[in-house]
Amino acid sequence: MRTVALTVRVIHGINGFLGRVFQVFPLLIVLICFSVVVMRYVFRTGSVPMQDLYIWLNGAMFTGIAGYALMTDSHVRVDIFYREARTRTKAIVDMIGSLLFVGPFLWTVAWWGWPYVARSWGLHESSPNMGGLPGLFVLKSFILVFVATVGLQALALFLRGVLVLADREDLLPPAMRYPAREV
């Protein structure tokens, strides 16, 4: 069980790190977009690479931070029953959700995304905009980053459920445990 808890901690650490990295992207996106607007309307000039950049950063941010969002329970959830459920019930719901919903979804994204990304890498695809950024293939690779980070976090949710059902949630730090029920 200690190995299971260590695996959960490592996955949380990876997604926590990515969350901290990608949390600066919104500021970068706003600054670059602002610069593009100022260049266009004040200086009457443009920059296609800068226009590509803020769009590409946005795509990278949303796909790269998806595992962190699952880790922090930031996804949209219709939790009529989940919020008030007992810890063991939440663990079972998370385990079933990881297997029946997240797993097949990620498999589908990976199945259809892999050839798309591989083709892009094979072509060393660049921006479709004249004078745009090279390296679109790197951005398209974030499809697989999405699959990896969300898949790892789904595994962590499943394993946390295993610890709860084995009455060994105490092996996890308090921040990784299910929150106490509100009474």
C-alpha positions in Angstrom: 0.0 0.0 0.0 2.9 2.3 0.6 3.9 1.9 -3.1 0.3 2.9 -4.1 0.5 6.0 -1.9 3.9 6.9 -3.3 2.5 6.6 -6.8 -0.4 8.9 -6.0 2.1 11.4 -4.4 4.3 11.3 -7.5 1.4 11.9 -9.9 0.1 14.7 -7.7 3.6 16.2 -7.8 3.9 16.1 -11.6 0.4 17.6 -12.1 1.0 20.2 -9.3 4.3 21.2 -11.0 2.6 21.5 -14.4 -0.2 23.6 -12.8 2.3 26.0 -11.4 4.1 26.3 -14.7 0.9 26.8 -16.7 -0.6 29.3 -14.3 1.7 32.0 -15.7 0.4 31.4 -19.3 -2.8 33.6 -18.9 -0.6 36.6 -18.0 1.7 35.9 -21.0 -1.4 35.5 -23.3 -2.9 38.8 -22.2 0.4 40.7 -22.5 1.1 39.3 -26.0 -2.5 39.9 -27.1 -2.3 43.5 -25.7 0.9 44.0 -27.6 -0.6 42.8 -30.9 -3.5 45.2 -30.5 -1.3 48.1 -29.6 1.0 47.4 -32.6 -2.0 47.2 -34.9 -4.0 50.2 -33.8 -1.3 52.5 -32.5 1.6 51.7 -34.7 -0.4 50.4 -37.7 1.8 47.3 -38.0 1.2 43.7 -37.3 3.1 40.6 -36.2 1.7 37.2 -37.4 4.2 35.3 -35.2 2.9 37.1 -32.1 -0.7 36.5 -33.2 0.1 32.8 -33.5 2.0 32.8 -30.2 -0.9 33.9 -28.0 -3.3 31.4 -29.7 -0.7 28.6 -29.4 0.0 29.4 -25.7 -3.7 29.3 -25.0 -4.0 25.8 -26.6 -0.9 24.6 -24.8 -2.2 25.9 -21.5 -5.6 24.3 -21.7 -4.3 20.9 -22.7 -1.3 21.0 -20.4 -3.2 22.0 -17.3 -6.1 19.5 -17.7 -4.5 16.9 -15.3 -4.0 19.6 -12.7 -7.6 20.6 -13.1 -8.7 17.0 -12.5 -6.4 16.9 -9.5 -7.9 20.0 -7.9 -11.5 19.0 -8.8 -11.8 22.1 -11.0 -13.7 20.4 -13.8 -17.4 21.0 -14.2 -19.2 18.4 -12.1 -22.9 17.8 -11.6 -22.5 16.7 -8.0 -26.0 16.4 -6.7 -25.0 13.4 -4.6 -21.2 13.4 -4.6 -20.7 16.4 -2.4 -22.7 14.9 0.5 -21.5 11.3 0.0 -19.4 9.4 2.4 -15.7 9.1 1.7 -15.9 5.5 0.6 -18.8 6.3 -1.8 -16.7 9.1 -3.3 -13.8 6.7 -3.7 -16.0 4.2 -5.5 -17.5 6.9 -7.8 -14.0 8.2 -8.6 -12.8 4.7 -9.3 -15.7 3.8 -11.6 -15.5 7.2 -13.3 -11.8 6.8 -14.0 -12.4 3.3 -15.5 -15.6 3.8 -17.4 -15.5 7.4 -18.5 -12.0 8.9 -18.3 -10.2 5.8 -19.6 -12.2 5.2 -22.7 -12.3 9.0 -23.5 -8.5 9.2 -23.3 -8.1 6.0 -25.3 -10.2 7.6 -28.0 -8.3 10.8 -28.0 -5.0 8.9 -28.1 -6.2 6.6 -30.9 -7.3 9.5 -33.1 -4.7 12.0 -31.9 -1.5 9.9 -32.4 -1.7 9.8 -36.3 -2.6 13.5 -36.3 0.4 14.4 -34.2 2.8 11.9 -36.0 1.8 13.3 -39.4 2.5 16.8 -38.1 5.9 15.8 -36.8 6.7 14.1 -40.0 6.0 17.2 -42.0 7.6 19.5 -39.4 4.3 21.4 -39.7 4.3 25.2 -39.2 1.7 27.8 -39.0 -0.8 27.9 -41.8 -0.5 31.7 -41.7 2.0 33.3 -44.1 5.0 34.4 -42.0 3.7 32.6 -38.9 5.6 30.6 -36.4 7.3 27.3 -37.2 6.8 24.3 -35.0 3.1 23.8 -35.0 3.9 20.1 -34.6 5.1 20.9 -31.0 1.7 22.5 -30.2 -0.1 19.5 -31.7 1.9 17.2 -29.4 0.0 18.7 -26.5 -2.9 16.5 -27.5 -0.8 13.6 -26.2 0.4 15.7 -23.2 -3.3 16.1 -22.4 -3.8 12.3 -22.6 -0.8 11.6 -20.4 -1.5 14.1 -17.6 -5.3 13.4 -17.4 -4.5 9.6 -17.6 -2.0 9.8 -14.8 -4.4 11.8 -12.7 -7.2 9.4 -13.4 -4.8 6.6 -12.2 -4.1 8.6 -9.1 -7.9 9.0 -8.4 -8.3 5.3 -8.8 -5.4 4.5 -6.6 -6.6 6.9 -3.9 -9.9 5.0 -4.0 -8.0 1.8 -3.5 -6.3 3.3 -0.4 -9.7 4.5 1.0 -11.3 1.2 0.5 -8.4 -0.5 2.2 -8.7 2.0 5.1 -5.1 3.3 4.3 -5.9 6.9 3.3 -3.7 7.8 6.2 -0.7 7.0 4.0 -1.5 10.2 2.0 -0.8 13.7 3.2 -3.9 15.6 4.3 -4.0 17.7 1.1 -4.4 14.6 -1.0 -7.2 13.0 1.0 -10.9 13.5 0.5 -12.2 16.5 2.3 -14.2 15.9 5.4 -17.9 15.9 5.0 -19.7 19.1 6.0 -22.3 18.5 8.7 
